[in-house]
Amino acid sequence: MALVVQKYGGSSVADASCIKRVAQRIVATKKAGNDVVVIVSAMGDTTDELLDLAKQVSPLPPGRELDMLLTSGERISMALLAMAIANLGHEARSFTGSQAGVITDSTHGRARIIDVTPGRIQEALDLGQIAIVAGFQGVSQDTKDITTLGRGGSDTTAVAVAAALEADVCEIYTDVDGIFTADPRIVPAARQIPRLSFEETLEMAACGAKILHLRCVEYARKYRLPIHVRSSFSTREGTWVFTDPKTEGTEMEQPIISGVAHDRSEAKITVVGVPDKIGEAAAIFNTLADAEINIDMIVQNVSAAATGRTDISFTLPTNDAQTALTALKKIQSKVVFDSLLFDDRIGKVSLIGAGMRSHPGVTAKFFGALADAGVNIEMISTSEIRISVVVDEDDVDAAVNAAHRAFDLDADEVEAVVYGGTGR
């Protein structure tokens, strides 16, 4: 008997018929002799609708109350799913995040999981029941308030609960048939990837691929927990994410490039005329760190000999841009930079593949493909298995398609099917 943790995203439980179909899949897994724990998101666009409702009531809703509102979406879907399973003759018990033992810090809106104490889940399993847990939420260790985990929170909940229960696998059900070489909404000829390493999946998640959230993959890698990404709308095999795919019976030679990811959710800030002195860059980025802003790519120009000043550009989530600009303006008199430039019409395109570390010429081929497509590169960042560029927002689709074709990632036949809406 295996212990299987399954997570179903909002598009998988979007309405009553979807919930009934998901219930049949869960019951089939149970009938196959497995213990089953299910993590569920809010139905369809419920979370976005609740956010819109909150903004109609208050332009700046208190974080505690906003979390209390948003967590109602998962409670609705978990209860309905338990009812659907009961209708199929199996007993299910639903739990909120706090009832399931998901303990977090006290940061509302983007809390981090500190611990999972799944005693009540284990009791339900011992009784032969199917346990259903509301994703995206937990309870603060200090304040005992309800918290939400932010973007990708249900994915993170699923992996954290699976790790705590020492599950055999964590299945992430979405509205596409696995992880593809590019977003099938942009590249219809994208190929499904049968197996990926955690390392490659982390890079893809960090670069904007929407199937798995970064924190979810980090958690799974830490506990060496296999992830199986599948569609709740089909029975295709999907994509397996392992510590090392080579040990799981895959081919010995790693492909050069695994995929192309893109991200439209970032903005660029340029600090103009920074004195080229020791400690000035540190002052800028310490200020951003104190404001709890994550920085992605950074480029510093060569100091102008005549002025002894330089420009520093960096990218960050668009939602954090106003906070960053406000924080930097407060230290302008101290750092004595000239001005701040802001650009939110950018996109990041990334080439990812563990095979590129042993194949020269990947960078030249990538940049050549972008040049042939008429795409101008504004910033460049690399790691051992990734090359990322910032381009104009209007050039993202062209850049993704050009890179995909250049590295022969197109499928022979169109196989990418988007069954739902968002891929989550």
Secondary structure, DSSP 8 states (H G I E B T S, - for coil): --EEEEEE-GGGGSSHHHHHHHHHHHHHHHHTT-EEEEEE--STTHHHHHHHHHHHH-SS--HHHHHHHHTHHHHHHHHHHHHHHHHTT--EEEE-TTTTTEEE-S-TTS--EEEE--HHHHHHHHTT-EEEEESSEEEETTT--EEE--TTHHHHHHHHHHHHHT-SEEEEEESSSS-BSS-TTT-TT--B-SEEEHHHHHHHHHTT-SSS-HHHHHHHHHTT--EEEEETT-----EEEES-GGGGT--SS--S--EEEEE-SEEEEEEEEEE-STTHHHHHHHHHHHTT-----EEE---BTTTTEEEEEEEEEGGGHHHHHHHHHHTHHHHT--EEEEE--EEEEEEE-GGGGG-TTHHHHHHHHHHHTT----EEEEETTEEEEEEEGGGHHHHHHHHHHHTT---SS------SSS--
